Amino acid sequence: MSASLLLLHGALGTAHQLHRLHDRIGGVAIDLSGHGSRAIPAHGIRFEDFLKDIDEAFVAHDWERADLFGYSMGGYAALLYATQHPQRVRSVVTLGTKYLWTEEGLLKELRMLDPEMMEQKVPAFAQALASAHGATRWKEVVVAIAQSMSDLAHHPLLTPEVCARIPCPTLLCVGEKDGTAIPADTQRFAQGVKGAEVFILPGTPHPFDKVDLDQLEPRLRTFWASLPT
């Protein structure tokens, strides 16, 4: 593994979401635009801002090349960054990233991104979001993510043509029981990425806090160790 590793959290998360993994493998974890204490841009939450966030991390740490790890939404941003800046990215690992959308799948996700419903049905999760993003602002973050997700579903950024340009080694990880990313969709998407490897974590659902790092960490280290220096 290189000394330059950037960790990117998922939608509604912050850098803290990845603290368990960070404690094991190191690297740098950042808050993406619109998350944590970072303001939601006037135009909403967009991947173009995430790519700027990654740029800023490269500058801040004086990196010429780095490995990228992204969970869920962060994985999508990592792969997209690799297509635009191939000289800067040595490898990409994603976990639980949803690449392929259907209208049914989008509606399922949007139903869960309702702040009022969250407060009623999953109050502990709503409270966690309030702690991460602000007592009132968390609802604005949820609404902005819902819009961003809808935009992405209707106008994918990782099209087959774009994916064909991913030059670096990639490892696409997904939980066996992930009902969001869906293992079969991850495998199908991987067919359009040259040399991509897929790792399915047994018995694992989508939430990062449910991921068994004793299963994930060895696979990550094996992948990074196999890369050319």
C-alpha positions in Angstrom: 0.0 0.0 0.0 1.3 3.5 -0.8 1.7 6.1 1.8 -0.8 8.2 -0.1 -4.3 6.9 0.5 -7.5 9.0 0.4 -10.7 7.7 2.1 -14.0 9.0 0.9 -17.3 8.5 2.9 -20.8 7.8 1.6 -23.8 10.0 1.2 -25.0 11.5 4.6 -21.7 10.4 6.1 -18.6 12.3 7.2 -14.9 11.4 7.5 -15.8 9.9 10.9 -17.9 7.2 9.2 -14.6 5.5 8.1 -12.8 5.9 11.4 -12.7 2.1 12.0 -11.0 1.5 8.7 -8.8 4.5 9.0 -7.5 3.2 12.4 -6.5 -0.1 10.7 -5.0 1.1 7.4 -4.2 4.8 7.8 -4.6 7.3 5.1 -6.5 10.6 5.0 -10.2 10.8 5.4 -12.0 14.0 4.3 -15.5 15.5 4.6 -17.0 15.9 1.1 -18.9 19.1 0.1 -22.2 19.5 1.8 -21.4 17.1 4.6 -20.4 17.6 8.2 -19.5 21.3 8.7 -19.1 21.9 5.0 -21.8 24.1 3.4 -24.2 22.8 0.8 -23.3 24.6 -2.4 -26.0 26.9 -3.8 -26.5 24.5 -6.7 -26.9 21.5 -4.4 -24.7 18.5 -3.9 -22.9 17.5 -7.1 -20.0 15.2 -8.0 -18.2 18.1 -9.6 -17.7 19.5 -6.1 -16.5 16.1 -4.8 -13.9 16.1 -7.5 -12.7 19.5 -6.4 -12.6 18.2 -2.8 -10.3 15.4 -4.0 -8.1 17.9 -5.9 -7.8 19.9 -2.7 -6.7 16.8 -0.7 -3.9 16.2 -3.3 -2.7 19.7 -2.9 -3.0 19.8 0.8 -0.9 16.6 1.2 1.5 17.3 -1.7 0.5 14.1 -3.5 1.5 13.4 -7.0 -0.3 10.0 -7.0 -2.5 8.3 -4.5 -4.8 5.3 -3.9 -8.4 6.1 -3.5 -10.9 4.2 -1.3 -14.6 5.2 -1.5 -17.6 3.9 0.3 -20.9 4.1 -1.5 -21.2 7.6 -3.0 -17.5 8.1 -2.3 -16.6 5.2 -4.5 -18.5 6.7 -7.4 -16.6 9.9 -6.9 -13.3 8.0 -6.7 -13.8 6.2 -10.0 -15.0 9.4 -11.7 -11.9 11.2 -10.5 -9.7 8.4 -11.9 -11.3 8.9 -15.4 -10.5 12.6 -15.3 -7.1 12.5 -13.7 -5.5 9.1 -14.6 -2.0 10.3 -13.9 -2.9 11.0 -10.3 -4.6 7.8 -9.3 -2.6 4.6 -8.7 -5.7 2.5 -7.8 -9.3 2.7 -6.8 -11.2 0.5 -4.3 -15.0 1.0 -3.9 -17.3 -0.6 -1.3 -21.1 -0.7 -1.5 -21.2 1.7 -4.5 -24.4 1.7 -6.6 -23.5 2.0 -10.2 -26.7 0.8 -12.0 -30.1 2.4 -11.4 -33.7 1.5 -12.3 -36.7 3.7 -11.6 -37.8 1.2 -9.0 -34.5 1.3 -7.3 -34.5 5.1 -7.3 -37.9 5.3 -5.8 -36.9 2.8 -3.1 -33.9 5.0 -2.1 -35.9 8.2 -2.3 -38.6 6.8 0.1 -35.9 6.4 2.7 -34.6 9.9 2.2 -37.5 11.6 3.9 -36.5 13.6 7.0 -39.9 13.4 8.7 -40.1 9.7 8.1 -36.6 9.3 9.5 -37.5 11.1 12.7 -40.6 8.8 13.2 -39.2 5.4 12.1 -35.5 5.6 12.7 -35.0 8.3 15.4 -31.6 7.1 16.4 -30.4 7.5 12.8 -32.0 10.9 12.6 -30.2 11.9 15.8 -26.9 10.6 14.4 -27.4 12.8 11.3 -28.2 15.8 13.5 -24.9 15.2 15.4 -23.0 14.9 12.2 -24.5 17.7 10.1 -26.2 20.1 12.6 -29.5 20.0 14.6 -31.5 21.5 11.8 -29.2 21.4 8.8 -29.2 17.6 8.6 -32.7 17.8 6.9 -31.3 20.1 4.2 -28.5 17.6 3.6 -31.0 14.7 3.3 -33.0 16.7 0.7 -29.9 17.7 -1.2 -28.7 14.1 -1.3 -32.1 12.9 -2.6 -31.9 15.4 -5.4 -28.3 14.5 -6.2 -29.3 10.8 -6.3 -32.2 11.4 -8.6 -30.0 13.4 -10.9 -27.4 10.7 -11.0 -30.0 8.0 -11.7 -31.4 9.8 -14.6 -28.0 11.1 -15.9 -25.3 8.6 -15.0 -21.7 10.0 -15.0 -20.0 6.6 -15.2 -21.3 5.6 -18.6 -19.9 2.6 -20.5 -17.8 5.0 -22.6 -16.4 6.7 -19.5 -15.7 3.4 -17.7 -13.8 2.2 -20.6 -11.3 5.0 -19.9 -10.6 3.9 -16.3 -6.8 3.2 -16.6 -5.9 2.1 -13.1 -6.4 -1.2 -11.2 -9.8 -1.3 -9.5 -11.3 -3.5 -6.8 -15.1 -3.3 -6.5 -16.3 -4.6 -3.1 -19.9 -5.2 -2.2 -21.7 -7.0 0.6 -23.5 -10.3 -0.2 -26.6 -8.9 1.4 -26.3 -5.3 0.1 -29.8 -4.3 -1.1 -28.6 -0.9 -2.3 -25.4 -1.6 -4.4 -26.6 -5.2 -5.2 -23.8 -7.8 -5.9 -25.1 -8.8 -9.3 -25.2 -5.2 -10.5 -21.6 -4.7 -9.2 -20.5 -7.7 -11.2 -22.2 -6.5 -14.3 -20.7 -3.0 -14.0 -17.3 -4.5 -13.5 -17.5 -6.2 -16.9 -17.2 -2.7 -18.5 -14.1 -1.8 -16.5 -10.9 -3.2 -17.8 -9.2 -5.6 -15.4 -11.6 -4.8 -12.5 -11.8 -7.3 -9.7 -14.9 -7.9 -7.6 -14.9 -9.0 -4.0 -18.2 -10.0 -2.3 -18.2 -9.9 1.5 -20.1 -12.8 2.9 -23.3 -12.0 4.9 -22.7 -8.2 4.7 -25.4 -5.6 4.2 -24.9 -2.0 3.0 -24.3 0.1 6.1 -20.6 0.6 6.7 -20.9 0.0 10.4 -22.1 -3.5 9.6 -19.0 -4.3 7.5 -16.6 -6.9 9.1 -13.2 -5.3 8.7 -11.6 -8.6 9.5 -12.9 -9.8 6.1 -12.3 -6.5 4.3 -8.8 -5.4 5.5 -6.9 -8.5 4.3 -8.4 -8.2 0.8 -7.5 -4.6 0.6 -3.9 -5.2 1.7 -3.6 -8.1 -0.8 -4.9 -5.8 -3.6 -2.6 -2.9 -2.7 0.4 -5.3 -2.3 -0.1 -6.6 -5.9 0.2 -3.1 -7.5 3.3 -2.0 -9.2 5.4 0.5 -7.2 
